[in-house]
Amino acid sequence: MLPCAVSRRKCLALRSECVRWTRLLTMLAACGALCSAGAQSAGSQTTTKFYRYVVFTDTFDNDFRLEIAAGAIPKGDYYKVERDQQGRIVRETGMRDGKESAVTTYHYSGSSRFYDSDETFVNGEKTQITLYQRDPQGRVTRMDNETAVGKPTQYWVLTWSPSHVDVRIYDPDNRPTDHLSSDFSPGGLQARQVQYSSPASDASYSEIEMDEHTGLDFSEREVRDGKLVNTRKFSYDGNGDKTRIDVYNSEGVWFASVEFTDGKTTRRKYGSGKEVRYSYDNGEVKEGTIMIGGRTLCKLTYDRESDGTLKRTLAIGADGTLWAEYPPPMVWDINQNGQPMGGRTDGIIHKTGNWW
């Protein structure tokens, strides 16, 4: 699972490294709501409970595990879930350290067990509407995503077989944009997901194994053109926060790791002796220090607008000179020639030759 405090279903098509390894939502205070856990609302007749984990079911819906005691404010991500008198989820709120992030509200037709639409809100503002079609077993067969004002943005077509679903995602002009699939355990919970690199080919993909009881990713295999490239293994603390990713090559030899604190990337380390350390200011990355053999090579600094929007990333040498500049998105790490990692070649390079 993308490790963000939003619906797991909405993360499925966003398995890029940045989205999967960072929290992107602005938090709002919600301590008062937490203290009312387990209480019935006389007006709406809903029951509110809090859970540590969200899991994904074989109807393409969310469910929740490990209830949190009323009045507790745990560290890390968790979920506030409100149910009606029939036990149906009517509102789901992502929480972190006692503060709210995204909110999803669900709509049901009559006494139906399954919802037919939902609305997502961030900072109190509606951002998305999703419409659902289901088969007689209640499994989602199509999802239509729209903007807050009802403009179509994409649709998902789901094809089911026993313990498996294949998902094709299209833009409003019917052009394929993504392909993924999920396998489910005998208990009906997601245990494996495959995200294909291209909707036109199944030769390159990332295969993710997950703990069905927590929804947390356990390991990931990256395959290109049918050949294993690397394997990632994930570690977590007691709050469900990712603390480390270890990366192994196709022969199973460790060659890199990524470390996290409170959901933020703090260090990347390579077997070659390269290391990148990150510092933060008000929750945003302030700079990344690239070190080779324990010595500072250069720093990545982030030039932002007054509202925090990234304008560009700069690479500044240890002597204070400008080595390179990069347009958005944010550059977390670079190759030996100064270009961003991840296949990008859009850097404006001022320092020629290999940097180390």
C-alpha positions as CSV (number, residue, x, y, z in Angstrom):
1,M,0.0,0.0,0.0
2,L,0.8,3.6,-0.8
3,P,1.6,4.4,3.4
4,C,-0.6,7.5,3.4
5,A,-3.5,8.2,5.6
6,V,-6.1,8.1,2.8
7,S,-8.2,5.4,1.3
8,R,-6.1,2.5,0.2
9,R,-8.2,2.1,-2.9
10,K,-7.4,5.7,-4.0
11,C,-3.6,4.9,-3.6
12,L,-3.6,1.9,-5.9
13,A,-2.9,3.7,-9.1
14,L,-0.3,6.1,-7.5
15,R,2.5,3.7,-6.7
16,S,5.3,6.0,-7.7
17,E,8.2,6.1,-5.3
18,C,7.5,9.7,-4.1
19,V,3.8,9.2,-3.5
20,R,4.4,5.8,-1.8
21,W,7.2,7.0,0.5
22,T,5.9,10.5,1.6
23,R,2.8,12.0,3.3
24,L,1.4,14.7,1.0
25,L,-1.7,15.9,2.9
26,T,-2.0,19.0,5.1
27,M,-3.1,18.1,8.6
28,L,-6.0,19.7,10.6
29,A,-6.5,19.7,14.4
30,A,-9.0,17.1,15.6
31,C,-8.3,16.3,19.3
32,G,-11.9,17.0,20.3
33,A,-13.3,14.5,17.9
34,L,-10.9,11.8,19.1
35,C,-12.2,12.2,22.7
36,S,-15.7,11.3,21.6
37,A,-14.7,7.9,20.3
38,G,-17.3,5.2,20.7
39,A,-20.1,7.7,21.5
40,Q,-23.4,7.7,19.6
41,S,-24.5,10.9,17.8
42,A,-28.1,11.6,18.7
43,G,-28.6,13.6,15.4
44,S,-27.1,11.3,12.9
45,Q,-27.2,8.0,14.8
46,T,-23.7,7.1,13.9
47,T,-21.0,5.3,15.9
48,T,-17.4,6.5,15.8
49,K,-14.4,4.2,16.4
50,F,-10.7,4.6,15.7
51,Y,-8.4,2.0,14.0
52,R,-4.7,1.6,13.4
53,Y,-4.8,-0.1,10.0
54,V,-6.9,-0.1,6.8
55,V,-7.1,-3.3,4.8
56,F,-8.5,-3.9,1.3
57,T,-11.2,-6.5,0.7
58,D,-12.2,-8.7,-2.2
59,T,-15.1,-6.4,-3.1
60,F,-12.6,-3.5,-3.7
61,D,-13.7,-1.8,-0.4
62,N,-11.8,-0.7,2.7
63,D,-12.1,-2.4,6.1
64,F,-10.3,-1.6,9.3
65,R,-8.2,-3.5,11.9
66,L,-6.8,-3.0,15.5
67,E,-9.3,-0.8,17.3
68,I,-7.7,2.1,19.3
69,A,-9.1,2.7,22.8
70,A,-11.4,5.7,23.2
71,G,-9.5,8.9,24.3
72,A,-6.1,7.7,23.1
73,I,-4.1,9.9,20.7
74,P,-1.5,7.5,19.2
75,K,1.5,8.4,17.1
76,G,1.5,7.7,13.4
77,D,-1.3,7.1,10.9
78,Y,-4.7,5.8,12.0
79,Y,-8.3,6.1,10.9
80,K,-11.5,7.6,12.3
81,V,-14.5,5.5,11.1
82,E,-18.2,6.4,11.5
83,R,-20.9,3.8,10.9
84,D,-24.6,4.1,10.7
85,Q,-27.1,1.9,12.6
86,Q,-26.7,-0.9,9.9
87,G,-23.0,-1.0,10.5
88,R,-22.2,0.6,7.1
89,I,-19.2,3.0,6.9
90,V,-20.6,6.5,6.2
91,R,-17.5,8.6,6.9
92,E,-13.8,7.8,6.9
93,T,-11.1,10.2,8.1
94,G,-7.3,9.7,7.8
95,M,-5.6,10.7,11.1
96,R,-2.0,11.3,12.1
97,D,-0.8,12.2,15.6
98,G,-4.3,13.4,16.6
99,K,-4.9,15.6,13.4
100,E,-7.2,15.0,10.5
101,S,-6.1,14.8,6.8
102,A,-8.4,13.6,4.0
103,V,-12.1,12.8,4.7
104,T,-14.3,10.4,2.6
105,T,-18.0,10.3,2.9
106,Y,-20.1,7.4,1.5
107,H,-23.6,7.3,-0.1
108,Y,-25.9,4.3,-0.1
109,S,-29.1,3.6,-2.0
110,G,-31.8,2.5,0.4
111,S,-30.8,-0.4,2.6
112,S,-28.0,-1.6,0.2
113,R,-25.0,-3.0,2.0
114,F,-22.6,-1.4,-0.5
115,Y,-22.1,2.3,-1.3
116,D,-22.6,3.5,-4.8
117,S,-20.7,6.8,-4.6
118,D,-18.3,8.7,-2.3
119,E,-16.9,12.2,-2.0
120,T,-13.4,13.1,-0.8
121,F,-12.5,16.3,1.1
122,V,-9.1,17.9,1.9
123,N,-9.0,20.8,4.3
124,G,-12.8,20.9,4.2
125,E,-12.8,21.4,0.4
126,K,-14.4,18.7,-1.8
127,T,-11.7,17.4,-4.2
128,Q,-13.2,14.3,-5.9
129,I,-16.4,12.4,-6.5
130,T,-16.3,8.6,-7.3
131,L,-19.2,6.6,-8.7
132,Y,-19.4,2.8,-8.4
133,Q,-20.9,0.0,-10.3
134,R,-21.0,-3.5,-8.8
135,D,-21.8,-7.1,-9.7
136,P,-24.4,-9.2,-7.8
137,Q,-21.7,-10.3,-5.3
138,G,-21.1,-6.6,-4.4
139,R,-17.7,-6.5,-6.2
140,V,-16.8,-3.2,-7.9
141,T,-16.8,-3.6,-11.7
142,R,-16.4,0.1,-12.6
143,M,-15.3,3.3,-10.9
144,D,-15.8,6.7,-12.4
145,N,-13.7,9.6,-10.9
146,E,-14.9,13.2,-11.3
147,T,-13.8,16.6,-10.0
148,A,-15.7,18.3,-7.3
149,V,-18.0,19.9,-10.0
150,G,-18.6,16.6,-11.8
151,K,-16.0,16.7,-14.6
152,P,-14.8,13.2,-15.5
153,T,-11.1,12.6,-14.9
154,Q,-10.7,8.9,-15.3
155,Y,-12.5,5.6,-15.0
156,W,-11.5,2.1,-13.8
157,V,-12.7,-1.2,-15.3
158,L,-12.4,-4.2,-13.0
159,T,-12.5,-7.8,-14.2
160,W,-12.9,-10.5,-11.5
161,S,-11.9,-14.1,-11.2
162,P,-11.6,-16.2,-8.0
163,S,-9.4,-14.4,-5.5
164,H,-8.1,-12.0,-8.2
165,V,-9.0,-8.7,-9.9
166,D,-7.5,-7.1,-13.0
167,V,-7.8,-3.3,-13.2
168,R,-7.6,-1.2,-16.3
169,I,-7.7,2.6,-15.9
170,Y,-8.6,5.0,-18.7
171,D,-8.8,8.8,-19.2
172,P,-12.0,10.5,-20.3
173,D,-11.1,10.0,-24.0
174,N,-10.9,6.2,-23.4
175,R,-7.1,6.1,-23.7
176,P,-5.5,3.5,-21.3
177,T,-3.3,5.0,-18.7
178,D,-2.6,2.3,-16.1
179,H,-2.9,-1.4,-15.5
180,L,-2.7,-3.2,-12.2
181,S,-4.0,-6.3,-10.5
182,S,-4.6,-7.7,-7.0
183,D,-4.7,-11.1,-5.4
184,F,-6.7,-11.9,-2.2
185,S,-6.1,-14.3,0.6
186,P,-8.6,-17.1,1.5
187,G,-9.9,-14.6,4.1
188,G,-10.8,-12.2,1.4
189,L,-8.1,-9.6,2.1
190,Q,-5.5,-8.2,-0.3
191,A,-2.2,-10.0,-0.1
192,R,-0.5,-9.1,-3.4
193,Q,-0.6,-6.3,-5.9
194,V,1.1,-5.8,-9.3
195,Q,1.5,-2.4,-10.9
196,Y,2.5,-2.6,-14.5
197,S,4.8,0.0,-16.0
198,S,2.7,0.4,-19.1
199,P,-0.9,-0.4,-19.9
200,A,0.3,-1.8,-23.2
201,S,2.7,-4.5,-21.9
202,D,3.0,-6.8,-18.9
203,A,6.8,-7.3,-19.3
204,S,7.8,-4.6,-16.7
205,Y,6.1,-4.3,-13.3
206,S,6.4,-3.9,-9.6
207,E,5.0,-6.8,-7.5
208,I,4.1,-6.0,-3.9
209,E,3.5,-8.5,-1.2
210,M,1.6,-7.2,1.9
211,D,0.5,-8.2,5.3
212,E,-3.2,-8.9,4.9
213,H,-3.9,-8.2,8.5
214,T,-2.4,-4.7,8.5
215,G,-2.4,-3.7,4.8
216,L,1.3,-2.7,5.2
217,D,3.7,-3.5,2.3
218,F,6.1,-6.4,3.2
219,S,8.3,-6.6,0.1
220,E,8.4,-5.4,-3.5
221,R,10.0,-6.9,-6.6
222,E,10.8,-4.8,-9.6
223,V,10.8,-6.6,-13.0
224,R,11.9,-5.0,-16.3
225,D,11.4,-6.8,-19.6
226,G,10.7,-10.0,-17.7
227,K,13.9,-9.9,-15.7
228,L,14.2,-9.2,-11.9
229,V,16.0,-5.9,-11.3
230,N,15.8,-5.5,-7.6
231,T,13.9,-6.5,-4.4
232,R,12.8,-4.1,-1.6
233,K,12.0,-5.1,1.9
234,F,10.1,-2.8,4.3
235,S,10.5,-2.3,8.1
236,Y,8.0,-0.5,10.4
237,D,7.8,0.7,14.0
238,G,5.0,-0.2,16.4
239,N,2.9,2.7,15.1
240,G,2.8,1.3,11.6
241,D,5.2,4.0,10.3
242,K,7.8,2.8,7.8
243,T,11.3,3.1,9.2
244,R,13.5,1.6,6.6
245,I,13.6,0.1,3.1
246,D,16.4,-2.2,2.1
247,V,17.1,-2.7,-1.6
248,Y,18.8,-5.9,-3.0
249,N,20.0,-6.5,-6.5
250,S,18.8,-9.4,-8.8
251,E,21.3,-11.7,-7.1
252,G,20.0,-10.9,-3.6
253,V,22.9,-8.7,-2.6
254,W,22.1,-5.6,-0.5
255,F,23.1,-2.3,-2.3
256,A,21.0,0.5,-0.8
257,S,18.6,1.6,1.9
258,V,16.2,4.4,2.7
259,E,15.5,5.5,6.3
260,F,12.5,7.3,7.6
261,T,11.5,9.2,10.8
262,D,7.9,10.2,11.5
263,G,7.0,9.4,7.9
264,K,9.7,11.5,6.4
265,T,12.7,10.4,4.4
266,T,15.9,11.2,6.4
267,R,18.7,9.2,4.7
268,R,19.6,7.2,1.6
269,K,22.6,5.0,1.8
270,Y,24.4,3.0,-0.9
271,G,26.9,0.2,-0.8
272,S,29.2,2.3,-2.9
273,G,29.8,4.7,0.0
274,K,27.4,7.3,-1.3
275,E,24.9,8.8,1.2
276,V,22.2,11.5,1.1
277,R,20.9,13.1,4.3
278,Y,17.8,15.2,4.4
279,S,16.8,18.0,6.7
280,Y,13.3,19.6,7.2
281,D,11.8,22.9,8.1
282,N,8.1,23.2,9.0
283,G,7.5,19.7,7.6
284,E,9.0,20.4,4.2
285,V,12.4,19.2,2.9
286,K,14.9,22.0,3.4
287,E,18.0,20.4,1.8
288,G,19.7,17.1,0.9
289,T,23.4,16.7,1.6
290,I,25.1,14.3,-0.8
291,M,28.2,12.7,0.7
292,I,30.8,10.4,-0.9
293,G,33.0,8.4,1.5
294,G,31.9,10.5,4.4
295,R,32.8,13.9,2.8
296,T,30.2,16.4,1.5
297,L,30.1,16.5,-2.3
298,C,27.2,19.0,-2.8
299,K,23.8,20.0,-1.4
300,L,20.4,19.8,-3.0
301,T,18.4,22.9,-2.0
302,Y,14.7,23.6,-2.9
303,D,13.6,27.0,-4.2
304,R,9.9,27.5,-3.4
305,E,7.1,30.0,-4.0
306,S,5.7,31.9,-0.9
307,D,3.0,29.3,-0.6
308,G,5.5,26.4,-0.5
309,T,5.1,25.3,-4.2
310,L,8.4,24.0,-5.5
311,K,10.0,26.2,-8.3
312,R,13.2,24.3,-8.8
313,T,15.9,22.2,-7.2
314,L,19.4,23.5,-7.1
315,A,22.7,21.5,-6.7
316,I,25.3,23.6,-4.9
317,G,28.9,22.4,-4.7
318,A,30.8,22.3,-1.4
319,D,32.6,25.4,-2.6
320,G,29.3,27.3,-2.9
321,T,29.1,27.3,-6.7
322,L,26.0,26.3,-8.7
323,W,26.5,22.8,-10.2
324,A,23.0,22.2,-11.7
325,E,19.4,23.2,-11.6
326,Y,16.3,21.1,-12.1
327,P,12.6,21.9,-12.9
328,P,9.8,20.2,-10.8
329,P,9.2,17.7,-9.5
330,M,11.5,17.6,-6.6
331,V,14.9,15.9,-7.1
332,W,15.8,13.6,-4.1
333,D,19.0,12.2,-5.5
334,I,21.3,12.4,-8.6
335,N,23.4,10.2,-10.8
336,Q,27.2,10.5,-11.3
337,N,26.7,12.8,-14.2
338,G,24.5,15.2,-12.2
339,Q,21.2,14.2,-13.8
340,P,18.3,13.2,-11.4
341,M,17.9,9.6,-10.6
342,G,14.8,7.8,-12.0
343,G,15.6,8.2,-15.7
344,R,15.2,12.0,-15.9
345,T,17.5,14.0,-18.2
346,D,16.0,17.5,-17.8
347,G,18.6,18.9,-15.4
348,I,20.5,22.0,-16.6
349,I,24.1,20.9,-15.7
350,H,26.8,23.6,-15.1
351,K,29.5,21.2,-13.7
352,T,30.7,19.1,-16.6
353,G,32.0,15.5,-16.4
354,N,31.4,13.0,-13.6
355,W,30.8,14.6,-10.2
356,W,32.5,11.8,-8.3
